[in-house]
Amino acid sequence: MKKLLGLTLVILLLLAVAAPPVDAGWNRGGHGRWEGGPRQEYRSSGCPACGFLGGLILGGVLGGVLAAPAFGPPPVYAAPPPICHTQPGYWTQVPVSRSGEYTTYRNAWVAPQMVCQ
């Protein structure tokens, strides 16, 4: 809504600055008709810097409207769900040692486990 209002304001300012003066050549002869050809006299509107100032103001308004940040809801952080899987059962060798003897190994079954990271 804010950008639409700003854009409307910019268009209105552009039309106001770019509109030709009222005496742009109509009714030169005083008879209400166009008498073509170049103008014989040049009459200043009394404001030589109006074009520059109008462009400066229009550029400021247009730049302010287009550069305005768009606000939205703040980002929400949600922790990802834990990744769980079932580790299959497996056989492993468990060391068995007795005092004074060599270390031997025996097979042992490890049951399936649920592993979550």
N, C-alpha and C positions, 0 to 999 in steps of 0.2 A: 504494500500500500504506500509506503514511504517513497519507494522508487517511482511508482506511478505518478504520485503527486509532484515529485521533483522533475520528472520527464515532462509533465504538462506545463510546469512553470518554465522549463527551458524552451519548450516550443512557443509559448506565449512571448517570452523575451525575444526569441529569434524573429518572430513575426513582427514584433514592435520595432525592432532595430532595422529589419530588412524592408519595412513598408516604405514605398516611395512617398515623397511629400505630396501634399494635396494639389499643388500647382505644377504637376509633372508634364505640362504641355497641353492640357485641355483648356479650351476656351481662351486661346491666345488672342484671337481677334475680337473677343467679346460677344460672339454670336452663338456660343454653345456648341460649336463643332470643332473638330480637330483640323488644324491647319498644319500639315506635316512639314518636314524639313528640320534641320538642326536649329537649336535655340540660338538666337542671335546674341543674347546676353547671358552672362553667368552671374548668378546671384547666390552668394553663400547663405547657408541657412543660419549662420551665426554661431555654429558649434563645430569647429573643425576637428575637435578631439572626441566627438560623440561616437564615431565609429570605433575608434580605439578603445574608449572606455566601455562601450557596449560589448565589444568582443572580449575584453578583459573580464567583465562581470559575467557574461555568458559562459566563458571558459571556466571561471571559478565555480559557478553553479553546476555546470555539467560535470566538471571533474569531481566536485564534492558528491554528487549523486552517484556517479559510476564507481567511485572509489570507496563508498561506504561499505563497511563489512555487513554481511548478512548474518544476523543472529539466529540461532536455532537452539534447540534443547542441548544442554551440556552432554558430552559423551558419558555413557554409563559403562563402567568396567564390570564385567562378570567373569569370574574365574572359570576356566574351562573345566569340564567334568573330568574326573580322574580316568585315566586309561587303565582298564583292568583286563587281564586275560588269564586263562587257566594254563598253568605250566603242567605239562603231562608228567606222569610218574616216570622214574628212571632208576636204574641200578647203579650203585656206586660201591667202591671198595673202601671199607673202614679198617684202619689199622688196629691190630690186636697185639698187644705186647704183654709178656709176662716177665717178671724180674729174672735176670740172668739168662734169658733166651733171646733168640732173634725175633724181630718184629715180623709178624705175619699179617696178612690181609684176608678179610672175608667179605663176601658180597652181601649188600644190604639193600632192600627196596625202599625208595623214598616215594611216599604217596603224592598224588597230584595236589598242587597248591594254587590258590588264587593270588596272583601278583598284581598289585596296583602301583602305578608310578605317579 
